[in-house]
């Protein structure tokens, strides 16, 4: 999976869709209904479904209660790519990231460098299993 930079303050959802669907960022922005800025899970799910990809909640509310080592272990044990929702730096604004199961690392679209995520797995409060695709 290739890392895609969101290109500014907004667009983490579109960049995450692009990474998961293996498409360009411009196409991901086009397929998100209702606009790509500040989109929620429903908008991302519909966009991914257009590419034959489905989302399924992973560990539900238990995920947010896990501490970093357990959360990382759970993510690695999932055995598939994940779409992660993390708390923003201010604790209110959310941010989307992707777990690349093949490489075993987080891909943060806010970071310009794939190996240097701006957010941590410990900040994740929701995770969705990703299945299907091209």
N, C-alpha and C positions, 0 to 999 in steps of 0.2 A: 504494500500500500504506500502510495506516495503522500508526503506531507504537503498540505496546501495552506498557505498563509492567507488569512482573511482580508488583509490589506487595509486595516484601519481599526477603529473602535467597534464597528458593527460588522456582523457577517459571520460569526462563529458557526451558526447553524448551517448556513449555505456552504461554508468551507467543509464542515463535517459531512454533509450530504455528498459533496464532491469527492471527498476521500473515500467514503464507504461505497459509492456507486462507480468509482473510477471514471469520473467525468470532469470536465473543466469547470472552474468556478462560475463562469458566465452562464453555463447551462444549468447548473444547480440553482442559481438565482432565478432563472426563468421558470423552473418547474415548481418552485415553492409558491403555493397559492396564498394570496393575501400579502405578498411582499416578503422579502427576505430579511428585512431588518427586524430585530427583536422577535423572531418567530419562536413559537413554542413547540412542544413535542408533537401536537396534532399536525401542524404544518410540515414538520420534518418527516413525520410518518407518511403523510400523503405523498410527499415528494419522493421518498424512497420507494413507496409502493409502485410509483410510475416506472421505476427501474427494476421491478421484480424483487424488491428487498422488503422484508418485514421486520418489525420490532416486537420484542416480547419483554415485559418487565423482568428484571433479574434481581432476585432476593427481596423485592418489594421494600417495605420499610425497615427491614433488618439491615440493609446495606448502609444506611446513614449512621447506624449505631456502632458499626464496626470501627475499630481503631486501625491505623495505617498498616501494620503487618498483616492483620486478618483480612483487611480490604484488598490488599495487594495479592494475597494468597487466593482469595475468592475470585478475583479478576483473572488471575493466571489459570485457575482450575476451570473456569468457564469453558475454555477450549474453543472460543469463537471471538470474533470482533465484537466490541461493545460501543455503544453511544453513551457517553457519560455526561450528566448534568452536574456542574459544580457551582458552588456559591461564588459569587463575585468577590473581589477584594473588599468591598464595603459590606459584604454579608447579605445584601439584598438582590443585586442584579445577578442573574444567572449567566452561565457560560457553558457552551457545549465543547466537548473534546471527544476524541476517539481512542479506544484501546486497540492497537494493532496486535492481534494474537500471534501472528506469524513471527514478528520481531520482538514481541514481549515488551512493548513500551507504549507510553502515552504519546499521542500526536495532538499537540495544542495548536489550533489555527491562529491563536493570538501571537504566538512566538514566530519570529522570522526564521529561527533555526530549529529544525526537527528534533535535534538532540537536547534542546534546552527549553522544556515547557515552562511557561510562566505560572501555571497552576499545578497543584499536586494532587495525587490520587486521594489523599486524605481529605481534600475539600469536596470530593464527590458525594452528592446526597441521593442521586438516582443513577441507575444503570439499566440499559436496555440491550438485550441480546439481539444481534443482527444475523439474519438468515436469508439465504437466497442470493440473488444477484446475477450479473451477466456472465 
